[in-house]
Amino acid sequence: HSLSESHFSPLPQELYLCAVQELSQFPELVEDVLKLQRWTEILQCPSEEDKEIRKKQVRPLFRHFRRIDACLQPREAFRGSDEIFCRVYTPDHSYVTIRSRLSCRVGEILALVREKLQYSEDQPTQPGNLLLVAVTSAGEKAAFRPSDEAVFTTLGVNTHLFACEPSELESLLPLPEEIHWSPGDSKLHDMSAEEVATQLVVFDWELFSCVHEVEFVCYVFHGEQARWRPLNLELVLQRCSEVQHWVATEILQCQSLPKRVQLLRKFIKIAALCKQQQDLLSFLAVVLGLDNPAVSRLRLTWEGLPGKFRKQFQQFESIADPSRNHKSYRDLMGSLRPPLIPFTPLLLKGETDIYTHTPGEDVAEMVRSIRRYRSSQLALDAEPSPSHLQTKAYVRQLQVIDNQNLLFEMSCKLEPKDM
């Protein structure tokens, strides 16, 4: 007798879940569990028509392109086989745009770059032995090995890929737009806190929903050393950093003291609305952004804040307090009902600590928690305003400065140390 497809479909998933529950006792099985998860995905593979549609979608990576039409589309989970466009810069800051698989090895990326440079009018000589290097906005450099895979999602908020010869490595500099800033009024002044918070929550939910639970398991056991990269999880972690630096950037670019006070009020209100909608990712990221030393030192700005806002922010800071293993945050999480978006770095920190110190603990508890957070769909009642598309585009491609030295320099220009 042949069984129907519906009888078959739960089996691989159940087998995978049983295997996950055994990981805490047998951590050496993690690679086998990852293979089992891939096998489960193969058995649940999409139709040929869906595959063809997916093949045609070559997506710009998270921050490397500024196309409005791309950023307004709902986020989909990245897979290693997905093709993306990405810019790779040369030492003179010209660049080539390559089309690559997300899981591509560094050696393959360099072959694509070399091929492009051979046909470039700006490249008078043939490129020699090339290195692929990540350069941060602070000028820090990290050279990749040819065998490294899926390096695209490991890049920081304003980190860019450079291809250079070994002799050029030390001379690499960040892009000019990463080390210079121009003061000016923010678009944020013209947006309502309610609309910005709503768009933050919607985007965070899309990103969090894209992360397969096996990515969390893989990160707990292998961290950043994993051979199988947790691509979507890395993008969520990048988003946490991005929102923190966005808050600091917006405040420190504002030259007018009254407008800076207005921005402080707006960010505290945005944090409150994110907390109310159970998005603890953006809630805590905004709070930590306001706690950035370059922002917290602005005495005149904080003194202009009404008392009720200062009191509210102190309450938010207590939730971010790391004492007693982040007890305030954990108590808050325990009081919420799904759907909710956790502050992902703390979720990972807690589970990594459990695995490191008490390996007998059941890692499956983390998987159950993640499922519980996503066990019902996010539903927001807000009616979209005429300007909601502009707000949506703004929130999904935040312009940020992530160089802490530059942020501190901006802060001291606004309120010198002797004021």
Residue pairs with C-beta under 8 A, 6 or more apart in sequence:
8 43
9 43
9 44
12 36
12 39
12 40
12 43
12 44
13 40
15 36
15 40
16 33
16 36
16 37
16 40
17 364
17 367
19 29
19 32
19 33
19 36
20 33
20 213
20 214
20 217
20 363
20 364
20 367
21 362
21 363
21 364
22 29
23 29
23 30
23 33
23 217
23 221
23 363
23 364
24 355
24 359
24 360
24 361
24 362
24 363
24 364
25 360
27 221
27 355
27 359
30 217
30 218
30 221
30 222
31 227
33 214
33 217
34 214
34 218
34 228
37 212
37 214
45 51
46 54
54 82
55 83
57 82
57 83
58 83
58 84
58 85
58 99
59 70
59 78
59 82
59 83
59 84
59 85
60 67
60 70
60 84
60 85
60 86
61 84
61 85
61 86
61 152
61 153
62 153
62 235
62 238
63 155
63 157
63 158
63 238
63 242
63 397
64 85
64 86
64 87
64 160
65 85
65 87
66 397
68 393
71 393
71 396
71 397
72 389
72 392
72 393
72 396
74 206
75 203
75 206
75 207
75 210
76 210
77 210
77 211
77 212
77 232
78 102
78 153
78 210
78 231
78 232
78 235
79 102
79 231
80 101
80 102
80 103
80 150
80 229
80 231
81 101
81 102
81 103
82 101
82 102
83 99
83 100
83 101
83 102
84 99
84 100
84 101
84 102
84 152
85 97
85 98
85 99
86 97
86 98
86 100
86 152
86 161
87 95
87 96
87 97
87 98
87 160
87 161
88 95
88 96
88 97
88 98
88 109
88 113
88 132
88 161
88 162
88 163
89 95
89 135
89 160
89 161
89 162
89 163
89 175
90 96
90 117
90 123
90 162
90 163
90 164
91 162
91 164
91 168
91 171
91 172
92 122
93 173
93 175
93 176
94 120
94 122
96 113
96 116
96 117
96 120
97 116
98 109
98 112
98 113
98 116
99 112
100 108
100 109
100 112
100 152
102 150
102 152
102 153
102 231
103 149
103 150
103 229
104 149
104 150
105 146
105 147
105 148
105 149
106 132
106 144
106 145
106 146
106 147
106 148
106 149
106 151
107 146
107 147
109 132
109 151
109 161
110 130
110 131
110 132
110 146
110 163
113 127
113 130
113 132
113 163
114 127
114 130
114 163
117 123
117 127
117 163
118 126
118 127
127 163
127 165
128 165
129 165
129 166
130 163
130 164
130 165
131 143
131 144
131 163
131 164
131 165
131 166
131 169
132 143
132 144
132 151
132 161
132 162
132 163
133 141
133 142
133 143
133 144
133 161
133 162
133 163
133 164
133 169
133 172
134 141
134 142
134 144
134 151
134 154
134 155
134 156
134 159
134 160
134 161
134 162
135 141
135 159
135 160
135 161
135 162
135 172
135 173
135 174
136 156
136 158
136 159
136 174
136 402
136 403
137 158
137 159
137 174
137 178
137 179
137 401
137 402
137 403
137 406
138 174
138 403
138 404
138 405
139 173
139 174
139 179
141 169
141 172
143 169
144 151
149 227
149 229
150 229
150 231
151 161
152 161
153 229
153 231
153 234
153 235
153 238
154 224
154 229
154 234
155 161
155 238
156 238
156 241
156 402
157 238
157 241
157 242
157 245
157 400
157 402
158 174
158 178
158 400
158 401
158 402
158 403
160 174
160 175
160 178
162 172
164 172
173 179
178 401
178 403
179 403
179 406
181 253
181 401
181 406
181 410
182 253
183 253
183 254
183 255
184 253
184 255
185 254
185 259
186 250
186 253
186 254
186 263
187 390
187 394
188 196
188 250
188 263
188 266
188 394
189 259
189 262
189 263
191 387
191 390
191 391
191 394
192 385
193 266
193 269
193 270
193 273
194 273
194 382
195 382
195 385
195 387
195 388
195 391
196 266
196 270
196 391
196 394
196 395
197 269
197 270
197 273
197 274
197 277
197 282
198 273
198 277
198 380
198 382
199 388
199 391
199 392
199 394
199 395
199 396
200 243
200 270
200 274
200 279
200 282
200 395
201 274
201 277
201 279
201 282
201 341
201 378
201 380
202 378
202 380
202 392
203 239
203 395
203 396
204 239
204 279
204 281
204 282
204 341
205 279
205 339
205 341
205 378
207 232
207 235
207 236
207 239
208 236
208 281
208 341
208 342
208 344
208 373
208 374
209 374
210 232
210 235
211 230
211 232
211 233
211 236
212 232
213 367
213 370
213 371
215 230
215 231
215 232
215 233
216 230
216 233
216 347
216 348
216 351
216 366
216 367
216 370
217 363
217 366
217 367
218 226
218 228
218 230
219 226
219 230
219 233
219 348
219 352
220 348
220 351
220 352
220 355
220 363
220 366
221 355
223 352
233 344
236 281
236 344
237 344
237 345
237 348
239 281
239 285
240 281
240 285
240 343
240 344
240 345
241 402
242 398
242 400
242 402
243 281
243 282
243 285
243 286
243 289
243 398
244 285
244 286
244 288
244 289
244 292
245 289
245 400
245 401
245 402
245 407
246 289
246 398
246 399
246 400
247 267
247 285
247 286
247 289
247 290
247 292
247 295
248 289
248 292
248 294
248 295
248 401
248 407
249 399
249 400
249 401
249 407
250 263
250 267
251 260
251 263
251 264
251 267
251 290
251 295
251 298
251 301
252 294
252 295
252 401
252 407
252 410
252 411
252 414
253 410
254 260
254 263
255 414
257 300
257 301
257 304
258 304
260 298
260 301
260 304
260 414
261 301
261 304
261 305
264 290
264 301
264 302
264 304
264 305
264 309
265 305
265 306
265 309
267 286
267 289
267 290
268 290
268 309
268 312
268 313
268 316
270 282
270 286
271 282
271 283
271 286
271 287
271 290
271 313
271 316
272 312
272 316
274 280
274 282
274 283
274 286
275 283
275 316
277 380
278 336
278 339
278 340
278 341
279 340
279 341
280 329
280 332
280 333
280 340
280 341
280 342
280 343
281 341
281 342
281 343
281 344
282 341
283 316
283 343
284 319
284 320
284 329
284 343
284 346
285 343
287 313
287 316
287 317
287 319
287 320
288 320
289 295
290 296
290 313
291 317
291 320
292 404
292 407
293 408
294 404
294 407
294 408
294 410
294 411
295 411
296 302
297 411
297 415
298 411
298 414
298 415
299 415
299 419
300 415
300 419
301 414
301 415
302 310
305 313
318 328
319 328
319 329
319 332
320 328
320 329
321 328
325 350
326 346
326 350
329 343
329 346
330 350
333 340
333 342
338 372
338 373
338 374
338 375
338 376
339 373
339 374
339 375
339 376
339 377
339 378
340 373
341 373
342 373
347 366
347 369
347 370
351 363
351 366
354 361
354 363
355 361
355 363
385 391
401 407
401 410
